[in-house]
Amino acid sequence: MAVLTAATVAQPDQVLHANWWHGNPINIIGDAAQQCCVAALDAISDEASSAALFVHAPTAIVASTDIERALLPAVSATARQALGCWLGDGTVSQARQIFRDAGVPDRARPCPTVPDYNTPEEAVRAFSFLRSYRFNQEAWRQTPPACRTKGTVDLPRMRQIFSDALASGRELVTEPEAKALLAATGLPLVVTRGIGPVASQAQAAAVELGYPVALKNLSHTISHRSDVDGARLNIGNAAELGEACAAMLVRLRELQPDAACKASPCSAWWS
């Protein structure tokens, strides 16, 4: 639930009983008049919350229909989704029906009426569905748009990469080869540089590419870099890069000495 600001909490103090719960949920106390309900709803109108849930239990002091008639204009005026929970079955049936019939067709809401629920549990569950819906909609809007690849797929180039790997006795392609395969399909790729196992070469490549950068080892005999701590991400400067190169080579010699001895001129892969 939303955390109410000090300014929001101060507003109901003018009309509510002094011992009301100064937080969310706003408990207006059982004997509160209808204007207290309106004041509570108005108090949260400036909050960053996306919805409001009103739960009412009938009392002998204030008629439920009076509370409903006082609340409805405030509910219709707010841009937020409003939900209602009228407890008491037949005692509040008239107030519940008025809420259900209160359509707001000129507002873009998930529901054209004020949804009503028989129990607080059902109302809270519906509230959670609204939250999940909003979260999923926001996540969906972050999905990258589909786009066509430029040019045609270079199948001969792809076949050549696989043929070279098989000819060398390998069943796995390296990262540069994998990226070359993707490039052959027309997909955009992050800029990479192949370098030798020398810190100065990595630092020179980093100056060209721009920090931050990632440093990764490249070996035909190591399929999982995590086994040898063979990847460092988000390196921010030359000093960090030099330390990462040295530590990576030491670690590689300790865990995979054969791989270190048989390393190619591009045994460290910079991207």
N, C-alpha and C positions, 0 to 999 in steps of 0.2 A: 504494500500500500504506500501511497505517497506520504512523505514526511511534511507536515504542515509547517509553514513558516511562522515566525513570531507575529507578523502582521496579521496573518490569517487567524491565528488563535485568539488574537486580541479582539477581533470583530464580534464574535458571539458573546463575549463578556458583557456587552451592553444590554443584552436581552435575556440571556440564559441564566439559570440558577447558578449561584457562585460555586457550587460543588460539581459542576459538569466536568467531564473528563477532557482535560485540555490537550487533546491529541486526536489522532486518527485511529479508530473510528470516532466520530463526534457523537457522544451520548448526551442527548438533550434532556434527560431525566423524564420519567413517566408522566408527570403532571404538567409538562410544558404545553403552552398554548400553541395554536397553529402558526402564529408569527415567529415562534422560536424555530420551527421547522424551516420556514422560509429563510430566516436569518442564517441558519446553518448551511443551507444550500447556497445562499448568496456569498457566504464567507469563502467557499471553495471555488467560486467562479473564476478567480484570478490565478488559481493554482495550475501547475503544468500537467495535472492529471488528465487522462483522456475519458474517464467515465466516472459516474457517481451512482452508488447503490443506496437506496432509501429503504430502511427496514422499520416497519411500524407494528406495534402491538397495541390493540385497542384498550382504552381505559374508560372509566365512567365519568371522567372529568371533561374530556374533549371528544366530540364525535369524530369518527374516522372520516366521514364525508366532508366535514369542515376542514380537516387537515388536507384532504385530497384537493379540494377546491382552491385552497390557498397555495398549495404546492404547484399545481398544474401550470399556471402562467410562468412561474420561475423555471420549471422544467422545460417548457416550450421555448423559452427565451435563450436557454443556454445552448452553446454549440456542441457540448459534450453529450455523449451517449448516457442516458439515464435508465436505470433499472429499478423496479419496485418489488418489495416483498411485504405483502399485507397479511399478517398473521390473524387467525381467528375465524377462518372459514366463513360461515354465514353472517357473522357479525360485521365483517368488512366486505361482504360480497358487492355491495353497491359501490363502495370506493374503488375496489379492484376493477370493476367493470368500467368505471369512468376512466381509469388509468389506461386500460386496454384499448378503449375507444379513442384515446387521445392521439390521433395521427398527426405527424408534423411533415406533410408532403413536400414543403419547400426547403427541407434541409437534407443534406446527403448523410444519411445515417445507415448503419448496418441493418437497422430494423425500423420500419415506418411507424411503429407505435411504441408506447412505453412498455417494454416487456415486464411481465409480472410473474412472480414465483411464490409457491405456497410455503416454502421453508427457507430459512437462511442458507442452509447447505446447498439447495438447488440454485439460489441466487449467486452464491459465491462461485459455484462451479461454472455458471454461465459467465460470470465476470472473468474467470480465468480463461474461458474460451475466447472472449473478446481480446484479452491480452495476447493470447497465442496467435490469434488472427492478425493483430496489428504487427506483432513481431515477425510473423512469416511474410507479411506484405512488405515490410521494410527490407527483409533479407532478399526477397524476390527482386526488388528494385535494384539491388546491388549486383545482380547477375550480369556479367558482361554481355553486350548485345552480340547476336550471331553475325558473322561477317564472312563473306566469300574470300577464299585465298586468291592472291594475285597470281596470274599465270597458270601454267599447267603443271601437273605432277610429273616430276622427273623420275620415271620408273627405271630407266637405265642406270641412273646414278644410285638409286636405292639397291638395285640388284648387285651393282658393283661393290657396294659397301658390305653386303652380306657375303658375297663371294670372297672378298679379301679376308674377312674374319674367319670363314670356314677354311680357306687355304692355309691360314696360319695355325690351324688346329684348335681354334677357339669356338665355343658355343655361345659366348656372350659378347656383346659389342661394348666398347668403351663409351664413356660419356661424350667425347668428341664425335664418335661415330653415330651415337644415338641422336645427337643434335644435328648432325649432317643429314640423317634420315628425315628428321622433322623439317629441316630447311628444304629438303627436296619436295615436300608436300606444299610448300608455300607458306608455312606457319611462321609468324614472327618469333624470334628467339632473343634471349638475353645475350649481350655481347660477351664473348669468352676469349681467352688467350691461353695458348699452350706454351709453357716455359720449362726450362730445366730446373733441377732441384737446387737452385741458388737463390738466396734471399734478394740479392740485388736485382735479379731479373724480375722477380715478383714485384718489387717496389717500382721498377721502371714501368711495368705493365699497369700498376695501380695508378701511377701518375697519368697515364694515357686514358685509362677508363674513368677515373674519378672515384674517390672514397664516398661511402663505405663499399667494401668488396668482400668476396668470399674466396677462401683458399681451399683447394681440394687436391688430394693425391690422385694420381692416375697410374694404374698398374693392370696388366693383363691377367695377373694371378690373384687379384683381390676383387671380389665381386661386391662386398659390402664394406664401405668405408667406415661404418660405425664400429666394425670389429677392431680397427686399428686407430680409432680417433682421427680419421683421415679427412675431416672437414671442419673448417672454422668459418663462421658466418659473422657478418656485421663488423668487420675489421675497419677501424676508423682512421688509422694513420700509419706512417711508415714504420715507427717503432713497434707497434703492435704486430704489424705484418712480419717484420724480421723475427720477432720472438715466436710467432706462430709457425713460420717456416722451420726454424731450428728445432722446436719442440716436436713438430710433425715428423721430421726426419729421424730424430732420436727414437720416437715411439715406433716408427716403421722398422728401424733396424732391430729393435728389441723383440717385436712381435712377429715380423715377417722378414727375417734377414735375407732369404732367397729373393724375395721381391725387391728388396733394396739393392741387392747386388746386380740383379738382372734388369734394373730400371732402364727405360729408354731415355733419350734426351728430353722427353716431355714427361718425366716421371711425376712431376707436380703439375697439377692442372689449375689454372687460374681462371676465375670467371667473375 
